[in-house]
Amino acid sequence: MDHLFHIPTLMLCLSAACVIISIFLTLLWLWDRSSQALLRWTLGFWLGCLGLILLGLRDVGPPILSIGLGNALSLWSLGLIWLGCRAFNEWDPDAPSALAMAGGLLWFALVACWPRFAEDLNIRIIAASALYAGYSFLIVNTVWRGYRQEPLPARRLAVFAFGLHGLFYLLRLPVPLLFPATLNGGHPNLWFGVVTFEYFIQVLFGALAIFAMVHERLTLRYKVASEIDYLTGICNRRAFLAAIDASRARPEGDRAGAVLALLDADHFKSINDTHGHGAGDIVLTCLTGLVASRLPQGAVFGRVGGEEFAIYLPASAALINADLLEHIRVDIGAMVVQHGTACIQMSVSIGHCVLPAGRLDMQMALAVADRALYASKKAGRNCVTTSIFAPSDKDRIGGSPVHAPAATIA
């Protein structure tokens, strides 16, 4: 069994795998050079490649290069991977740079200045075990804390990969004292070969976890970008309709009494013309912030046009506060938006319809709510108009303004 593993062969395979991973990481970084995480991961894996090559030449080159610099580069590799994980969490990656480099510097100093350390394989194994385990657990801690703020599934994979690696090295600490490691023609005793083979597996496992984290974040951000209105931070039209479908798919989510409302900022063009488009953007942001703060749990809020917004209230939420839309109209009318020296006020027109139970055509429902909104505007704006959704008579608006218009701004 002691001839099952051959250290030079393992180092050669590990070096080849590390080079391939480094090439792919380099291509990723070239695609997104702004990523500080990818930069540090790329540098870390390239340093690891060089370190493994030097370690594989331990029987050829001088110990200060193979054992000293080779292991130092491998430790710096883990330190850079840790800094990359910090950058991925959007923390300051450079603050603990000294700690990231300290392990490699300590190792190189021990090899250079302590002859017995350079000559005794078992002392080196104990020191390497402590250092590699320490950096692995630093990575685990950083990735896990990142998972709590951004729960990407691949973060758990990274925690497992680096946690297992750290555990292997931690368990290796006392083994040389009980069963001293030996190398016979490149063949180690069994436990030393198993741990070296685990290093090979961990490099592959850890790299896959990093690739998966990058992929999952990109996928999530593209998904969010496709669903969220860039200005207001609320649902866009497509995401709004999808959220309604999800809400109505829940148990009792399609009960009669749900409300679909359209809200339009009155005379919004005059705000842009008078105060500029920057002011208009601020007004819309303030409007959405106010409305969102008034909506109950379970409500869906989205921007469906330039200055047009939509609200969906499931029956459970609509029945709790029947005058919610009127309260929103009044609150918006009382809102004052400061822009430079100007104090901007605005009003909104609201049209809504009460939805029946069961499946329904949301485009038809939006059309009915839109006609109720048109009735509000026709009645002088700054009011709420209600309509009853009647699929059998979809061309009829069964409602009129239920609240008299208040003052509006030009």
Secondary structure, DSSP 8 states (H G I E B T S, - for coil): -TTS--HHHHHHHHHHHHHHHHHHHHHHHHH-TT-HHHHHHHHHHHHHHHHHHHHHTTTTS-HIIIIIIHHHHHHHHHHHHHHHHHHHTTS-SSTTHHHHHHHHHHHHHHHHH-HHHHH-HHHHHHHHHHHHHHHHHHHHHHHHHHHHHS--HHHHHHHHHHHHHHHHHHHHSSHHHHS---EETTEE-HHHHHHHHHHHHHHHHHHHHHHHHHHHHHHHHHHHHHHB-TTT-SB-HHHHHHHHHHHHHSTTTT-TTEEEEEEEETTHHHHHHHH-HHHHHHHHHHHHHHHHHH--TT-EEEE-SSSEEEEEE-HHHHHH-TTHHHHHHHHHHH-EEEETTEEEE--EEEEEEEE-SS---HHHHHHHHHHHHHHHHHTTSSSEEEEE--GGGTT-----BSS-------
